[in-house]
Amino acid sequence: MLKFSNAIVFVSNMDRSVAFYRDALGLKLRFQSEHWSEFDTPGVTLALHLAQPASGADGDKTVAGRCEIGFDVPDLDACHRELLAKGVRCIRAPKVEDFGAKLAHYSDPDGLTITICERK
């Protein structure tokens, strides 16, 4: 069962974007770093990720102004097999990240990146 867990907004200037979401929208800042910041929102995390410079390549997903949604699952490998069997396009197969969680990336029919995470 997928549990909606986060939305990642790619931003061009972390300090400016943190100030907007914290000061203008009134969201509670969980933590801030140079490349990644998170806000506490009821039930779902809003994360800001420093964008990559636009390459002009079709499908460039990490430029400022784009968003990515994330879900948590208890068993990513089983979820991955099920999604592939249903014809869902996998962008990046499940992989354990340096922070300990296992992540995989998929694409919706319009190219929106969906991240699915198995947390430790």
A tleap script that builds the chain and sets N, CA, C and O, in Angstrom:
source leaprc.protein.ff14SB
mol = sequence {
  NMET LEU LYS PHE SER ASN ALA ILE VAL PHE
  VAL SER ASN MET ASP ARG SER VAL ALA PHE
  TYR ARG ASP ALA LEU GLY LEU LYS LEU ARG
  PHE GLN SER GLU HIE TRP SER GLU PHE ASP
  THR PRO GLY VAL THR LEU ALA LEU HIE LEU
  ALA GLN PRO ALA SER GLY ALA ASP GLY ASP
  LYS THR VAL ALA GLY ARG CYS GLU ILE GLY
  PHE ASP VAL PRO ASP LEU ASP ALA CYS HIE
  ARG GLU LEU LEU ALA LYS GLY VAL ARG CYS
  ILE ARG ALA PRO LYS VAL GLU ASP PHE GLY
  ALA LYS LEU ALA HIE TYR SER ASP PRO ASP
  GLY LEU THR ILE THR ILE CYS GLU ARG CLYS
}
set mol.1.N position { 0.844 -1.180 0.000 }
set mol.1.CA position { 0.000 0.000 0.000 }
set mol.1.C position { 0.885 1.238 0.000 }
set mol.1.O position { 1.730 1.401 0.880 }
set mol.2.N position { 0.694 2.097 -0.972 }
set mol.2.CA position { 1.442 3.341 -1.037 }
set mol.2.C position { 0.879 4.341 -0.041 }
set mol.2.O position { -0.336 4.511 0.067 }
set mol.3.N position { 1.775 5.001 0.686 }
set mol.3.CA position { 1.382 6.065 1.613 }
set mol.3.C position { 2.040 7.347 1.118 }
set mol.3.O position { 3.266 7.443 1.054 }
set mol.4.N position { 1.198 8.350 0.763 }
set mol.4.CA position { 1.740 9.630 0.310 }
set mol.4.C position { 2.567 10.217 1.439 }
set mol.4.O position { 2.072 10.360 2.557 }
set mol.5.N position { 3.826 10.559 1.165 }
set mol.5.CA position { 4.715 10.993 2.242 }
set mol.5.C position { 5.347 12.352 2.014 }
set mol.5.O position { 5.649 13.051 2.981 }
set mol.6.N position { 5.559 12.755 0.747 }
set mol.6.CA position { 6.259 14.020 0.552 }
set mol.6.C position { 6.046 14.593 -0.832 }
set mol.6.O position { 5.670 13.902 -1.780 }
set mol.7.N position { 6.304 15.887 -0.905 }
set mol.7.CA position { 6.381 16.596 -2.180 }
set mol.7.C position { 7.702 17.347 -2.156 }
set mol.7.O position { 8.031 18.005 -1.170 }
set mol.8.N position { 8.455 17.248 -3.242 }
set mol.8.CA position { 9.747 17.914 -3.353 }
set mol.8.C position { 9.613 19.009 -4.400 }
set mol.8.O position { 9.243 18.748 -5.545 }
set mol.9.N position { 9.914 20.225 -4.000 }
set mol.9.CA position { 9.894 21.358 -4.909 }
set mol.9.C position { 11.340 21.723 -5.212 }
set mol.9.O position { 12.125 21.970 -4.298 }
set mol.10.N position { 11.692 21.757 -6.494 }
set mol.10.CA position { 13.047 22.116 -6.900 }
set mol.10.C position { 13.131 23.639 -6.981 }
set mol.10.O position { 12.306 24.281 -7.631 }
set mol.11.N position { 14.134 24.212 -6.316 }
set mol.11.CA position { 14.242 25.663 -6.162 }
set mol.11.C position { 15.597 26.161 -6.662 }
set mol.11.O position { 16.584 25.425 -6.654 }
set mol.12.N position { 15.626 27.415 -7.093 }
set mol.12.CA position { 16.870 27.996 -7.607 }
set mol.12.C position { 17.695 28.669 -6.518 }
set mol.12.O position { 18.906 28.826 -6.677 }
set mol.13.N position { 17.066 29.070 -5.411 }
set mol.13.CA position { 17.760 29.751 -4.316 }
set mol.13.C position { 17.160 29.257 -3.007 }
set mol.13.O position { 16.024 29.596 -2.674 }
set mol.14.N position { 17.921 28.454 -2.264 }
set mol.14.CA position { 17.395 27.810 -1.058 }
set mol.14.C position { 16.971 28.832 -0.012 }
set mol.14.O position { 15.873 28.725 0.533 }
set mol.15.N position { 17.814 29.820 0.282 }
set mol.15.CA position { 17.471 30.800 1.319 }
set mol.15.C position { 16.193 31.552 0.976 }
set mol.15.O position { 15.326 31.729 1.832 }
set mol.16.N position { 16.073 31.986 -0.252 }
set mol.16.CA position { 14.883 32.725 -0.681 }
set mol.16.C position { 13.629 31.850 -0.589 }
set mol.16.O position { 12.578 32.309 -0.142 }
set mol.17.N position { 13.747 30.588 -1.014 }
set mol.17.CA position { 12.589 29.699 -0.988 }
set mol.17.C position { 12.205 29.307 0.434 }
set mol.17.O position { 11.019 29.231 0.754 }
set mol.18.N position { 13.195 29.056 1.292 }
set mol.18.CA position { 12.889 28.760 2.699 }
set mol.18.C position { 12.154 29.942 3.310 }
set mol.18.O position { 11.157 29.757 4.008 }
set mol.19.N position { 12.632 31.151 3.058 }
set mol.19.CA position { 11.980 32.339 3.603 }
set mol.19.C position { 10.538 32.430 3.113 }
set mol.19.O position { 9.650 32.773 3.894 }
set mol.20.N position { 10.286 32.133 1.851 }
set mol.20.CA position { 8.924 32.193 1.318 }
set mol.20.C position { 8.007 31.198 2.024 }
set mol.20.O position { 6.951 31.576 2.531 }
set mol.21.N position { 8.410 29.930 2.056 }
set mol.21.CA position { 7.541 28.904 2.641 }
set mol.21.C position { 7.405 29.084 4.159 }
set mol.21.O position { 6.346 28.806 4.721 }
set mol.22.N position { 8.465 29.545 4.818 }
set mol.22.CA position { 8.428 29.756 6.271 }
set mol.22.C position { 7.713 31.055 6.628 }
set mol.22.O position { 6.781 31.053 7.432 }
set mol.23.N position { 8.147 32.165 6.032 }
set mol.23.CA position { 7.663 33.472 6.455 }
set mol.23.C position { 6.361 33.881 5.764 }
set mol.23.O position { 5.454 34.403 6.412 }
set mol.24.N position { 6.265 33.649 4.466 }
set mol.24.CA position { 5.055 34.054 3.750 }
set mol.24.C position { 3.906 33.066 3.961 }
set mol.24.O position { 2.766 33.472 4.188 }
set mol.25.N position { 4.213 31.759 3.886 }
set mol.25.CA position { 3.153 30.760 4.038 }
set mol.25.C position { 2.983 30.280 5.472 }
set mol.25.O position { 1.971 29.661 5.801 }
set mol.26.N position { 3.968 30.560 6.335 }
set mol.26.CA position { 3.852 30.208 7.743 }
set mol.26.C position { 4.105 28.752 8.080 }
set mol.26.O position { 3.671 28.279 9.130 }
set mol.27.N position { 4.806 28.024 7.203 }
set mol.27.CA position { 5.103 26.618 7.482 }
set mol.27.C position { 6.248 26.514 8.478 }
set mol.27.O position { 7.155 27.346 8.494 }
set mol.28.N position { 6.191 25.472 9.312 }
set mol.28.CA position { 7.219 25.248 10.331 }
set mol.28.C position { 8.429 24.547 9.698 }
set mol.28.O position { 8.314 23.445 9.162 }
set mol.29.N position { 9.584 25.206 9.771 }
set mol.29.CA position { 10.814 24.656 9.210 }
set mol.29.C position { 11.332 23.544 10.115 }
set mol.29.O position { 11.571 23.766 11.302 }
set mol.30.N position { 11.506 22.351 9.557 }
set mol.30.CA position { 12.065 21.212 10.300 }
set mol.30.C position { 13.585 21.323 10.329 }
set mol.30.O position { 14.202 21.219 11.390 }
set mol.31.N position { 14.185 21.535 9.161 }
set mol.31.CA position { 15.619 21.814 9.078 }
set mol.31.C position { 15.947 22.384 7.707 }
set mol.31.O position { 15.188 22.245 6.748 }
set mol.32.N position { 17.110 23.033 7.652 }
set mol.32.CA position { 17.560 23.653 6.408 }
set mol.32.C position { 19.029 23.337 6.197 }
set mol.32.O position { 19.835 23.378 7.127 }
set mol.33.N position { 19.357 23.019 4.952 }
set mol.33.CA position { 20.754 22.867 4.554 }
set mol.33.C position { 20.927 23.543 3.197 }
set mol.33.O position { 19.970 24.065 2.624 }
set mol.34.N position { 22.129 23.525 2.703 }
set mol.34.CA position { 22.428 24.192 1.434 }
set mol.34.C position { 21.657 23.596 0.259 }
set mol.34.O position { 21.249 24.317 -0.651 }
set mol.35.N position { 21.459 22.262 0.283 }
set mol.35.CA position { 20.839 21.578 -0.849 }
set mol.35.C position { 19.467 20.980 -0.555 }
set mol.35.O position { 18.749 20.607 -1.484 }
set mol.36.N position { 19.088 20.880 0.725 }
set mol.36.CA position { 17.840 20.189 1.083 }
set mol.36.C position { 17.273 20.809 2.349 }
set mol.36.O position { 17.997 21.010 3.324 }
set mol.37.N position { 15.987 21.111 2.340 }
set mol.37.CA position { 15.303 21.642 3.515 }
set mol.37.C position { 13.935 20.988 3.605 }
set mol.37.O position { 13.365 20.589 2.589 }
set mol.38.N position { 13.399 20.874 4.833 }
set mol.38.CA position { 12.095 20.246 5.031 }
set mol.38.C position { 11.230 21.071 5.961 }
set mol.38.O position { 11.712 21.717 6.892 }
set mol.39.N position { 9.924 21.030 5.679 }
set mol.39.CA position { 8.927 21.691 6.506 }
set mol.39.C position { 7.985 20.647 7.070 }
set mol.39.O position { 7.650 19.672 6.397 }
set mol.40.N position { 7.555 20.852 8.316 }
set mol.40.CA position { 6.538 20.006 8.922 }
set mol.40.C position { 5.176 20.480 8.447 }
set mol.40.O position { 4.801 21.632 8.664 }
set mol.41.N position { 4.453 19.609 7.811 }
set mol.41.CA position { 3.080 19.873 7.428 }
set mol.41.C position { 2.274 18.654 7.859 }
set mol.41.O position { 2.826 17.554 7.897 }
set mol.42.N position { 1.012 18.798 8.179 }
set mol.42.CA position { 0.224 17.675 8.689 }
set mol.42.C position { 0.223 16.465 7.754 }
set mol.42.O position { -0.350 16.515 6.666 }
set mol.43.N position { 0.862 15.388 8.182 }
set mol.43.CA position { 0.826 14.124 7.468 }
set mol.43.C position { 1.791 13.960 6.307 }
set mol.43.O position { 2.054 12.832 5.890 }
set mol.44.N position { 2.322 15.043 5.775 }
set mol.44.CA position { 3.179 14.977 4.592 }
set mol.44.C position { 4.327 15.967 4.751 }
set mol.44.O position { 4.139 17.051 5.303 }
set mol.45.N position { 5.493 15.608 4.281 }
set mol.45.CA position { 6.645 16.502 4.321 }
set mol.45.C position { 6.717 17.302 3.028 }
set mol.45.O position { 6.607 16.744 1.936 }
set mol.46.N position { 6.901 18.601 3.157 }
set mol.46.CA position { 7.216 19.444 2.012 }
set mol.46.C position { 8.722 19.661 2.050 }
set mol.46.O position { 9.247 20.222 3.012 }
set mol.47.N position { 9.415 19.220 1.009 }
set mol.47.CA position { 10.865 19.358 0.947 }
set mol.47.C position { 11.249 20.296 -0.185 }
set mol.47.O position { 10.601 20.326 -1.231 }
set mol.48.N position { 12.311 21.061 0.037 }
set mol.48.CA position { 12.896 21.897 -1.000 }
set mol.48.C position { 14.239 21.292 -1.373 }
set mol.48.O position { 15.034 20.952 -0.497 }
set mol.49.N position { 14.493 21.157 -2.652 }
set mol.49.CA position { 15.741 20.583 -3.146 }
set mol.49.C position { 16.354 21.608 -4.093 }
set mol.49.O position { 15.676 22.104 -4.994 }
set mol.50.N position { 17.623 21.925 -3.897 }
set mol.50.CA position { 18.288 22.874 -4.784 }
set mol.50.C position { 18.303 22.306 -6.195 }
set mol.50.O position { 18.752 21.181 -6.415 }
set mol.51.N position { 17.812 23.086 -7.143 }
set mol.51.CA position { 17.688 22.635 -8.522 }
set mol.51.C position { 19.043 22.555 -9.207 }
set mol.51.O position { 20.008 23.210 -8.814 }
set mol.52.N position { 19.077 21.734 -10.239 }
set mol.52.CA position { 20.246 21.650 -11.106 }
set mol.52.C position { 20.093 22.684 -12.211 }
set mol.52.O position { 18.967 23.013 -12.584 }
set mol.53.N position { 21.188 23.204 -12.741 }
set mol.53.CA position { 21.057 24.130 -13.873 }
set mol.53.C position { 20.348 23.437 -15.033 }
set mol.53.O position { 20.609 22.268 -15.316 }
set mol.54.N position { 19.466 24.147 -15.690 }
set mol.54.CA position { 18.734 23.571 -16.819 }
set mol.54.C position { 19.694 23.216 -17.934 }
set mol.54.O position { 20.533 24.026 -18.329 }
set mol.55.N position { 19.568 22.006 -18.437 }
set mol.55.CA position { 20.433 21.566 -19.532 }
set mol.55.C position { 19.752 21.743 -20.871 }
set mol.55.O position { 20.386 21.643 -21.922 }
set mol.56.N position { 18.453 22.008 -20.826 }
set mol.56.CA position { 17.697 22.110 -22.064 }
set mol.56.C position { 17.281 20.754 -22.598 }
set mol.56.O position { 16.584 20.658 -23.609 }
set mol.57.N position { 17.718 19.696 -21.906 }
set mol.57.CA position { 17.373 18.347 -22.351 }
set mol.57.C position { 15.900 18.077 -22.074 }
set mol.57.O position { 15.361 18.476 -21.041 }
set mol.58.N position { 15.271 17.402 -23.003 }
set mol.58.CA position { 13.882 17.033 -22.831 }
set mol.58.C position { 13.769 16.126 -21.606 }
set mol.58.O position { 14.561 15.196 -21.449 }
set mol.59.N position { 12.812 16.385 -20.756 }
set mol.59.CA position { 12.623 15.555 -19.582 }
set mol.59.C position { 13.493 15.945 -18.410 }
set mol.59.O position { 13.583 15.179 -17.451 }
set mol.60.N position { 14.142 17.105 -18.438 }
set mol.60.CA position { 14.977 17.580 -17.343 }
set mol.60.C position { 14.080 17.829 -16.135 }
set mol.60.O position { 13.345 18.816 -16.112 }
set mol.61.N position { 14.126 16.954 -15.130 }
set mol.61.CA position { 13.165 16.970 -14.039 }
set mol.61.C position { 13.582 17.808 -12.840 }
set mol.61.O position { 12.735 18.140 -12.011 }
set mol.62.N position { 14.846 18.158 -12.721 }
set mol.62.CA position { 15.316 18.794 -11.487 }
set mol.62.C position { 15.664 20.259 -11.669 }
set mol.62.O position { 16.549 20.772 -10.983 }
set mol.63.N position { 14.987 20.939 -12.576 }
set mol.63.CA position { 15.179 22.377 -12.722 }
set mol.63.C position { 14.177 23.097 -11.821 }
set mol.63.O position { 13.144 22.536 -11.454 }
set mol.64.N position { 14.490 24.331 -11.472 }
set mol.64.CA position { 13.625 25.100 -10.579 }
set mol.64.C position { 12.214 25.198 -11.143 }
set mol.64.O position { 12.008 25.318 -12.351 }
set mol.65.N position { 11.256 25.142 -10.236 }
set mol.65.CA position { 9.861 25.250 -10.627 }
set mol.65.C position { 9.191 23.920 -10.909 }
set mol.65.O position { 8.013 23.889 -11.262 }
set mol.66.N position { 9.906 22.836 -10.764 }
set mol.66.CA position { 9.327 21.499 -10.961 }
set mol.66.C position { 9.046 20.872 -9.599 }
set mol.66.O position { 9.575 21.308 -8.576 }
set mol.67.N position { 8.215 19.854 -9.606 }
set mol.67.CA position { 7.848 19.172 -8.372 }
set mol.67.C position { 7.929 17.668 -8.581 }
set mol.67.O position { 7.759 17.176 -9.697 }
set mol.68.N position { 8.187 16.952 -7.513 }
set mol.68.CA position { 8.239 15.492 -7.513 }
set mol.68.C position { 7.456 15.022 -6.297 }
set mol.68.O position { 7.579 15.610 -5.222 }
set mol.69.N position { 6.658 13.979 -6.445 }
set mol.69.CA position { 5.909 13.479 -5.290 }
set mol.69.C position { 6.509 12.170 -4.823 }
set mol.69.O position { 7.116 11.437 -5.603 }
set mol.70.N position { 6.332 11.882 -3.535 }
set mol.70.CA position { 6.927 10.690 -2.956 }
set mol.70.C position { 5.949 9.888 -2.124 }
set mol.70.O position { 5.046 10.432 -1.489 }
set mol.71.N position { 6.151 8.590 -2.144 }
set mol.71.CA position { 5.351 7.657 -1.368 }
set mol.71.C position { 6.273 6.749 -0.583 }
set mol.71.O position { 7.399 6.487 -1.006 }
set mol.72.N position { 5.805 6.265 0.557 }
set mol.72.CA position { 6.519 5.276 1.357 }
set mol.72.C position { 5.826 3.928 1.223 }
set mol.72.O position { 4.602 3.852 1.119 }
set mol.73.N position { 6.617 2.878 1.227 }
set mol.73.CA position { 6.095 1.511 1.229 }
set mol.73.C position { 6.935 0.683 2.196 }
set mol.73.O position { 8.098 1.005 2.436 }
set mol.74.N position { 6.353 -0.384 2.753 }
set mol.74.CA position { 7.134 -1.230 3.661 }
set mol.74.C position { 8.132 -2.136 2.943 }
set mol.74.O position { 9.146 -2.510 3.531 }
set mol.75.N position { 7.865 -2.501 1.672 }
set mol.75.CA position { 8.735 -3.412 0.919 }
set mol.75.C position { 8.873 -2.896 -0.508 }
set mol.75.O position { 8.026 -3.171 -1.357 }
set mol.76.N position { 9.936 -2.152 -0.767 }
set mol.76.CA position { 10.119 -1.537 -2.081 }
set mol.76.C position { 10.354 -2.565 -3.170 }
set mol.76.O position { 9.874 -2.391 -4.290 }
set mol.77.N position { 11.078 -3.630 -2.873 }
set mol.77.CA position { 11.341 -4.631 -3.910 }
set mol.77.C position { 10.040 -5.260 -4.407 }
set mol.77.O position { 9.867 -5.443 -5.612 }
set mol.78.N position { 9.131 -5.590 -3.500 }
set mol.78.CA position { 7.842 -6.165 -3.888 }
set mol.78.C position { 7.023 -5.145 -4.662 }
set mol.78.O position { 6.397 -5.485 -5.666 }
set mol.79.N position { 7.022 -3.906 -4.207 }
set mol.79.CA position { 6.300 -2.835 -4.897 }
set mol.79.C position { 6.863 -2.642 -6.302 }
set mol.79.O position { 6.108 -2.479 -7.261 }
set mol.80.N position { 8.175 -2.659 -6.422 }
set mol.80.CA position { 8.844 -2.487 -7.715 }
set mol.80.C position { 8.394 -3.571 -8.701 }
set mol.80.O position { 8.056 -3.269 -9.845 }
set mol.81.N position { 8.391 -4.818 -8.262 }
set mol.81.CA position { 7.963 -5.917 -9.132 }
set mol.81.C position { 6.509 -5.726 -9.580 }
set mol.81.O position { 6.177 -5.944 -10.745 }
set mol.82.N position { 5.652 -5.319 -8.647 }
set mol.82.CA position { 4.240 -5.105 -8.953 }
set mol.82.C position { 4.054 -3.966 -9.965 }
set mol.82.O position { 3.267 -4.090 -10.904 }
set mol.83.N position { 4.775 -2.866 -9.772 }
set mol.83.CA position { 4.649 -1.740 -10.694 }
set mol.83.C position { 5.132 -2.110 -12.094 }
set mol.83.O position { 4.497 -1.750 -13.085 }
set mol.84.N position { 6.251 -2.826 -12.179 }
set mol.84.CA position { 6.754 -3.247 -13.484 }
set mol.84.C position { 5.762 -4.161 -14.186 }
set mol.84.O position { 5.559 -4.053 -15.396 }
set mol.85.N position { 5.135 -5.071 -13.418 }
set mol.85.CA position { 4.141 -5.981 -13.988 }
set mol.85.C position { 2.932 -5.223 -14.538 }
set mol.85.O position { 2.255 -5.699 -15.449 }
set mol.86.N position { 2.669 -4.045 -13.980 }
set mol.86.CA position { 1.552 -3.220 -14.436 }
set mol.86.C position { 1.955 -2.253 -15.546 }
set mol.86.O position { 1.141 -1.451 -16.004 }
set mol.87.N position { 3.217 -2.334 -15.975 }
set mol.87.CA position { 3.681 -1.501 -17.070 }
set mol.87.C position { 4.132 -0.106 -16.682 }
set mol.87.O position { 4.292 0.755 -17.547 }
set mol.88.N position { 4.340 0.132 -15.386 }
set mol.88.CA position { 4.809 1.450 -14.947 }
set mol.88.C position { 6.275 1.604 -15.347 }
set mol.88.O position { 7.081 0.694 -15.155 }
set mol.89.N position { 6.606 2.763 -15.903 }
set mol.89.CA position { 7.980 3.033 -16.359 }
set mol.89.C position { 8.880 3.340 -15.160 }
set mol.89.O position { 8.610 4.265 -14.393 }
set mol.90.N position { 9.944 2.562 -15.006 }
set mol.90.CA position { 10.935 2.780 -13.953 }
set mol.90.C position { 12.046 3.654 -14.516 }
set mol.90.O position { 12.637 3.341 -15.550 }
set mol.91.N position { 12.322 4.752 -13.821 }
set mol.91.CA position { 13.401 5.661 -14.222 }
set mol.91.C position { 14.707 5.247 -13.553 }
set mol.91.O position { 15.777 5.307 -14.159 }
set mol.92.N position { 14.600 4.824 -12.286 }
set mol.92.CA position { 15.777 4.371 -11.532 }
set mol.92.C position { 15.359 3.257 -10.605 }
set mol.92.O position { 14.489 3.443 -9.755 }
set mol.93.N position { 15.972 2.104 -10.762 }
set mol.93.CA position { 15.639 0.915 -9.972 }
set mol.93.C position { 15.946 1.141 -8.491 }
set mol.93.O position { 16.734 2.023 -8.146 }
set mol.94.N position { 15.325 0.347 -7.617 }
set mol.94.CA position { 15.573 0.497 -6.180 }
set mol.94.C position { 17.059 0.443 -5.840 }
set mol.94.O position { 17.803 -0.406 -6.331 }
set mol.95.N position { 17.464 1.380 -4.982 }
set mol.95.CA position { 18.867 1.485 -4.575 }
set mol.95.C position { 18.911 2.062 -3.161 }
set mol.95.O position { 18.179 2.999 -2.841 }
set mol.96.N position { 19.772 1.496 -2.323 }
set mol.96.CA position { 19.961 2.022 -0.975 }
set mol.96.C position { 20.807 3.283 -1.072 }
set mol.96.O position { 21.890 3.278 -1.657 }
set mol.97.N position { 20.297 4.364 -0.488 }
set mol.97.CA position { 20.973 5.652 -0.513 }
set mol.97.C position { 21.913 5.796 0.684 }
set mol.97.O position { 21.846 5.011 1.630 }
set mol.98.N position { 22.790 6.802 0.636 }
set mol.98.CA position { 23.764 6.998 1.703 }
set mol.98.C position { 23.111 7.325 3.047 }
set mol.98.O position { 23.749 7.150 4.085 }
set mol.99.N position { 21.869 7.789 3.059 }
set mol.99.CA position { 21.183 8.091 4.313 }
set mol.99.C position { 20.396 6.895 4.840 }
set mol.99.O position { 19.687 7.014 5.840 }
set mol.100.N position { 20.513 5.731 4.173 }
set mol.100.CA position { 19.963 4.494 4.687 }
set mol.100.C position { 18.648 4.024 4.101 }
set mol.100.O position { 18.303 2.852 4.249 }
set mol.101.N position { 17.910 4.888 3.448 }
set mol.101.CA position { 16.636 4.483 2.857 }
set mol.101.C position { 16.873 3.916 1.459 }
set mol.101.O position { 17.857 4.247 0.798 }
set mol.102.N position { 15.956 3.058 1.024 }
set mol.102.CA position { 16.003 2.525 -0.335 }
set mol.102.C position { 14.996 3.314 -1.170 }
set mol.102.O position { 13.833 3.446 -0.786 }
set mol.103.N position { 15.445 3.840 -2.319 }
set mol.103.CA position { 14.606 4.666 -3.182 }
set mol.103.C position { 14.558 4.105 -4.594 }
set mol.103.O position { 15.503 3.475 -5.069 }
set mol.104.N position { 13.432 4.350 -5.251 }
set mol.104.CA position { 13.296 4.071 -6.674 }
set mol.104.C position { 12.493 5.212 -7.286 }
set mol.104.O position { 11.708 5.868 -6.601 }
set mol.105.N position { 12.696 5.443 -8.580 }
set mol.105.CA position { 11.992 6.521 -9.275 }
set mol.105.C position { 11.208 5.939 -10.443 }
set mol.105.O position { 11.696 5.081 -11.178 }
set mol.106.N position { 9.982 6.426 -10.595 }
set mol.106.CA position { 9.093 6.000 -11.661 }
set mol.106.C position { 8.552 7.239 -12.361 }
set mol.106.O position { 8.764 8.361 -11.902 }
set mol.107.N position { 7.858 7.033 -13.465 }
set mol.107.CA position { 7.301 8.146 -14.218 }
set mol.107.C position { 5.811 7.918 -14.430 }
set mol.107.O position { 5.377 6.814 -14.759 }
set mol.108.N position { 5.030 8.987 -14.234 }
set mol.108.CA position { 3.608 8.886 -14.552 }
set mol.108.C position { 3.453 9.078 -16.061 }
set mol.108.O position { 4.449 9.347 -16.733 }
set mol.109.N position { 2.249 8.952 -16.620 }
set mol.109.CA position { 2.088 9.038 -18.074 }
set mol.109.C position { 2.525 10.364 -18.690 }
set mol.109.O position { 2.848 10.421 -19.877 }
set mol.110.N position { 2.537 11.443 -17.882 }
set mol.110.CA position { 2.955 12.738 -18.407 }
set mol.110.C position { 4.405 13.074 -18.087 }
set mol.110.O position { 4.864 14.174 -18.393 }
set mol.111.N position { 5.134 12.140 -17.474 }
set mol.111.CA position { 6.537 12.358 -17.187 }
set mol.111.C position { 6.851 12.880 -15.798 }
set mol.111.O position { 8.015 13.142 -15.494 }
set mol.112.N position { 5.833 13.040 -14.934 }
set mol.112.CA position { 6.080 13.471 -13.563 }
set mol.112.C position { 6.831 12.374 -12.826 }
set mol.112.O position { 6.431 11.210 -12.860 }
set mol.113.N position { 7.916 12.744 -12.162 }
set mol.113.CA position { 8.696 11.768 -11.405 }
set mol.113.C position { 7.997 11.450 -10.091 }
set mol.113.O position { 7.565 12.344 -9.363 }
set mol.114.N position { 7.896 10.162 -9.807 }
set mol.114.CA position { 7.330 9.667 -8.550 }
set mol.114.C position { 8.420 8.863 -7.849 }
set mol.114.O position { 8.954 7.904 -8.407 }
set mol.115.N position { 8.742 9.262 -6.629 }
set mol.115.CA position { 9.730 8.544 -5.851 }
set mol.115.C position { 9.014 7.635 -4.854 }
set mol.115.O position { 8.061 8.048 -4.193 }
set mol.116.N position { 9.484 6.405 -4.757 }
set mol.116.CA position { 8.930 5.475 -3.767 }
set mol.116.C position { 10.078 5.051 -2.877 }
set mol.116.O position { 11.155 4.686 -3.347 }
set mol.117.N position { 9.819 5.108 -1.557 }
set mol.117.CA position { 10.875 4.940 -0.550 }
set mol.117.C position { 10.509 3.854 0.449 }
set mol.117.O position { 9.367 3.754 0.897 }
set mol.118.N position { 11.505 3.044 0.786 }
set mol.118.CA position { 11.407 2.104 1.911 }
set mol.118.C position { 12.376 2.636 2.963 }
set mol.118.O position { 13.594 2.598 2.782 }
set mol.119.N position { 11.812 3.132 4.065 }
set mol.119.CA position { 12.647 3.706 5.128 }
set mol.119.C position { 13.017 2.627 6.134 }
set mol.119.O position { 12.259 1.686 6.368 }
set mol.120.N position { 14.177 2.779 6.713 }
set mol.120.CA position { 14.626 1.831 7.752 }
set mol.120.C position { 13.963 2.155 9.064 }
set mol.120.O position { 14.206 1.478 10.062 }
savepdb mol mol.pdb
quit
